[in-house]
Every structure is written in structure tokens, then in C-alpha cells.
Amino acid sequence: MATVATVSGDKRKYQISAAIKAYALTDVGFQRSQNGNFLLEQPISGISPYEESYKLKIRIMKDLKNLHMDTTDDSGMHVINIFQLKDNQEVIEQYNYTIQNLLDRDILSVV
């Protein structure tokens, strides 16, 4: 894990905000694992909110200092670059919306 993370294809780099609070993570949908880490698996499908086609996966370690981010296929097993997909505007729009929400809530900050 690193203190700075990027998503494949995104030019921006992110880090955990200095103002982060553990309760804010659960407010936006992070789940706490058995070892205390926080994981968000946010579907980002441009077509339908009921069909998962891609996921934004963000893992924050329990120390609230280390971060890992990926976009994956619907299985969550294969990392993909959503910025290189055909007809990706709606997918990227949902990705940016999710990231902006995390920035607005002081969970992430842009480096």
C-alpha cells in the first residue's frame, strides 16, 4: 500500500485527506474488513444503475494513512482502464462523481 494512489488512466493522483474521520468512511459506503481495513466497491456502470459493468475499488488501511485504488470489471478480479473504453463518457462521469464525493467529504485529496 502507498500513501499516494492513482487509477489506471486517470492523470490525477490521490492521497488520504488529513481531515479524514473513520465514521465518514462508513457514511459513504466503505465496509470494514475483519482486520480493520476499509473497502469501497462502487459500481460505475454508465448504462443502468442496476447492472454492474465496472467497479471502483478503494482500500484504505486501518491506520488511515495507506491507500489503494483500482477500476475493475464486474467480477472485481481484473483491473481495467475505463478511460480507454469505447463509449466511456457515462462511465467516466460516474467515476468522476464518486471521486468528487470523496473529495467533498474530506476522505481523499488531490496531490
Phi and psi restraints in degrees (value plus and minus 20) as a CYANA .aco file:
   2 ALA   PHI    -150.1  -110.1
   2 ALA   PSI     144.4   184.4
   3 THR   PHI    -102.9   -62.9
   3 THR   PSI     -39.8     0.2
   4 VAL   PHI    -141.4  -101.4
   4 VAL   PSI     115.5   155.5
   5 ALA   PHI    -155.8  -115.8
   5 ALA   PSI     134.8   174.8
   6 THR   PHI    -153.1  -113.1
   6 THR   PSI     139.7   179.7
   7 VAL   PHI    -124.3   -84.3
   7 VAL   PSI     117.9   157.9
   8 SER   PHI     -72.7   -32.7
   8 SER   PSI      99.9   139.9
   9 GLY   PHI      77.7   117.7
   9 GLY   PSI     -40.5    -0.5
  10 ASP   PHI    -105.7   -65.7
  10 ASP   PSI     109.8   149.8
  11 LYS   PHI     -97.7   -57.7
  11 LYS   PSI     -36.9     3.1
  12 ARG   PHI    -103.6   -63.6
  12 ARG   PSI     130.5   170.5
  13 LYS   PHI    -134.5   -94.5
  13 LYS   PSI     122.9   162.9
  14 TYR   PHI    -142.8  -102.8
  14 TYR   PSI     132.3   172.3
  15 GLN   PHI    -158.7  -118.7
  15 GLN   PSI     146.3   186.3
  16 ILE   PHI     -93.1   -53.1
  16 ILE   PSI     114.3   154.3
  17 SER   PHI     -85.1   -45.1
  17 SER   PSI     125.3   165.3
  18 ALA   PHI     -87.1   -47.1
  18 ALA   PSI     -41.6    -1.6
  19 ALA   PHI    -115.1   -75.1
  19 ALA   PSI      -5.8    34.2
  20 ILE   PHI     -84.4   -44.4
  20 ILE   PSI     123.9   163.9
  21 LYS   PHI    -146.6  -106.6
  21 LYS   PSI     120.1   160.1
  22 ALA   PHI     -80.5   -40.5
  22 ALA   PSI     -57.8   -17.8
  23 TYR   PHI     -87.3   -47.3
  23 TYR   PSI     -47.7    -7.7
  24 ALA   PHI     -86.4   -46.4
  24 ALA   PSI     -51.2   -11.2
  25 LEU   PHI     -84.0   -44.0
  25 LEU   PSI     -64.6   -24.6
  26 THR   PHI     -90.5   -50.5
  26 THR   PSI     -48.4    -8.4
  27 ASP   PHI     -82.9   -42.9
  27 ASP   PSI     -52.4   -12.4
  28 VAL   PHI    -118.3   -78.3
  28 VAL   PSI     -15.8    24.2
  29 GLY   PHI      91.4   131.4
  29 GLY   PSI     -15.9    24.1
  30 PHE   PHI     -88.8   -48.8
  30 PHE   PSI     120.7   160.7
  31 GLN   PHI    -126.1   -86.1
  31 GLN   PSI     123.2   163.2
  32 ARG   PHI    -112.7   -72.7
  32 ARG   PSI     109.4   149.4
  33 SER   PHI    -102.9   -62.9
  33 SER   PSI     153.7   193.7
  34 GLN   PHI     -83.2   -43.2
  34 GLN   PSI     -49.9    -9.9
  35 ASN   PHI    -111.6   -71.6
  35 ASN   PSI     -12.8    27.2
  36 GLY   PHI      75.9   115.9
  36 GLY   PSI     -22.5    17.5
  37 ASN   PHI     -97.7   -57.7
  37 ASN   PSI     141.9   181.9
  38 PHE   PHI    -130.8   -90.8
  38 PHE   PSI     115.2   155.2
  39 LEU   PHI    -153.0  -113.0
  39 LEU   PSI     110.6   150.6
  40 LEU   PHI    -136.7   -96.7
  40 LEU   PSI     105.8   145.8
  41 GLU   PHI    -140.4  -100.4
  41 GLU   PSI      75.1   115.1
  42 GLN   PHI    -120.2   -80.2
  42 GLN   PSI      98.6   138.6
  43 PRO   PHI     -85.3   -45.3
  43 PRO   PSI     115.9   155.9
  44 ILE   PHI    -150.0  -110.0
  44 ILE   PSI      61.0   101.0
  45 SER   PHI    -127.2   -87.2
  45 SER   PSI     107.5   147.5
  46 GLY   PHI     -98.3   -58.3
  46 GLY   PSI     -36.3     3.7
  47 ILE   PHI    -112.8   -72.8
  47 ILE   PSI     -73.5   -33.5
  48 SER   PHI    -161.3  -121.3
  48 SER   PSI     118.4   158.4
  49 PRO   PHI     -91.3   -51.3
  49 PRO   PSI     -30.0    10.0
  50 TYR   PHI    -118.4   -78.4
  50 TYR   PSI     -30.6     9.4
  51 GLU   PHI    -133.2   -93.2
  51 GLU   PSI     100.2   140.2
  52 GLU   PHI    -102.2   -62.2
  52 GLU   PSI     106.2   146.2
  53 SER   PHI    -139.0   -99.0
  53 SER   PSI     -49.5    -9.5
  54 TYR   PHI    -163.6  -123.6
  54 TYR   PSI     140.1   180.1
  55 LYS   PHI    -153.0  -113.0
  55 LYS   PSI     123.1   163.1
  56 LEU   PHI    -118.3   -78.3
  56 LEU   PSI      99.3   139.3
  57 LYS   PHI    -132.4   -92.4
  57 LYS   PSI     104.4   144.4
  58 ILE   PHI    -146.9  -106.9
  58 ILE   PSI     107.9   147.9
  59 ARG   PHI    -139.1   -99.1
  59 ARG   PSI     106.4   146.4
  60 ILE   PHI    -138.1   -98.1
  60 ILE   PSI     106.3   146.3
  61 MET   PHI     -90.6   -50.6
  61 MET   PSI     138.5   178.5
  62 LYS   PHI     -82.4   -42.4
  62 LYS   PSI     -40.6    -0.6
  63 ASP   PHI     -97.6   -57.6
  63 ASP   PSI     -24.5    15.5
  64 LEU   PHI      38.7    78.7
  64 LEU   PSI      11.5    51.5
  65 LYS   PHI    -143.3  -103.3
  65 LYS   PSI     -48.6    -8.6
  66 ASN   PHI    -127.4   -87.4
  66 ASN   PSI     125.0   165.0
  67 LEU   PHI    -160.4  -120.4
  67 LEU   PSI     123.6   163.6
  68 HIS   PHI    -160.5  -120.5
  68 HIS   PSI     114.4   154.4
  69 MET   PHI    -154.0  -114.0
  69 MET   PSI     120.3   160.3
  70 ASP   PHI    -169.6  -129.6
  70 ASP   PSI     136.0   176.0
  71 THR   PHI    -131.4   -91.4
  71 THR   PSI     114.4   154.4
  72 THR   PHI    -149.2  -109.2
  72 THR   PSI     151.2   191.2
  73 ASP   PHI     -93.1   -53.1
  73 ASP   PSI    -198.6  -158.6
  74 ASP   PHI     -84.8   -44.8
  74 ASP   PSI     -43.1    -3.1
  75 SER   PHI     -96.6   -56.6
  75 SER   PSI     -40.2    -0.2
  76 GLY   PHI      61.8   101.8
  76 GLY   PSI     -15.5    24.5
  77 MET   PHI    -118.5   -78.5
  77 MET   PSI     -45.4    -5.4
  78 HIS   PHI    -136.5   -96.5
  78 HIS   PSI     101.3   141.3
  79 VAL   PHI     -92.7   -52.7
  79 VAL   PSI     113.3   153.3
  80 ILE   PHI    -150.4  -110.4
  80 ILE   PSI     141.2   181.2
  81 ASN   PHI    -123.3   -83.3
  81 ASN   PSI      82.4   122.4
  82 ILE   PHI     -88.4   -48.4
  82 ILE   PSI     -38.0     2.0
  83 PHE   PHI     -96.5   -56.5
  83 PHE   PSI     -33.2     6.8
  84 GLN   PHI    -123.7   -83.7
  84 GLN   PSI     -14.9    25.1
  85 LEU   PHI     -96.7   -56.7
  85 LEU   PSI     132.2   172.2
  86 LYS   PHI     -93.2   -53.2
  86 LYS   PSI     126.2   166.2
  87 ASP   PHI      29.3    69.3
  87 ASP   PSI      33.4    73.4
  88 ASN   PHI    -117.3   -77.3
  88 ASN   PSI     -17.0    23.0
  89 GLN   PHI     -77.4   -37.4
  89 GLN   PSI     -65.2   -25.2
  90 GLU   PHI     -89.7   -49.7
  90 GLU   PSI     -56.0   -16.0
  91 VAL   PHI     -85.9   -45.9
  91 VAL   PSI     -64.8   -24.8
  92 ILE   PHI     -86.5   -46.5
  92 ILE   PSI     -55.8   -15.8
  93 GLU   PHI     -81.7   -41.7
  93 GLU   PSI     -63.9   -23.9
  94 GLN   PHI     -87.8   -47.8
  94 GLN   PSI     -58.4   -18.4
  95 TYR   PHI     -79.7   -39.7
  95 TYR   PSI     -69.7   -29.7
  96 ASN   PHI     -83.3   -43.3
  96 ASN   PSI     -56.6   -16.6
  97 TYR   PHI     -82.3   -42.3
  97 TYR   PSI     -65.5   -25.5
  98 THR   PHI     -84.2   -44.2
  98 THR   PSI     -65.0   -25.0
  99 ILE   PHI     -83.2   -43.2
  99 ILE   PSI     -63.0   -23.0
 100 GLN   PHI     -82.6   -42.6
 100 GLN   PSI     -57.2   -17.2
 101 ASN   PHI     -81.6   -41.6
 101 ASN   PSI     -62.2   -22.2
 102 LEU   PHI     -88.4   -48.4
 102 LEU   PSI     -54.0   -14.0
 103 LEU   PHI     -89.2   -49.2
 103 LEU   PSI     -63.6   -23.6
 104 ASP   PHI     -84.0   -44.0
 104 ASP   PSI     -51.1   -11.1
 105 ARG   PHI    -112.8   -72.8
 105 ARG   PSI      -7.2    32.8
 106 ASP   PHI      37.9    77.9
 106 ASP   PSI      18.4    58.4
 107 ILE   PHI    -116.0   -76.0
 107 ILE   PSI     -64.2   -24.2
 108 LEU   PHI    -137.4   -97.4
 108 LEU   PSI     140.3   180.3
 109 SER   PHI    -160.2  -120.2
 109 SER   PSI     132.5   172.5
 110 VAL   PHI    -104.3   -64.3
 110 VAL   PSI     116.2   156.2
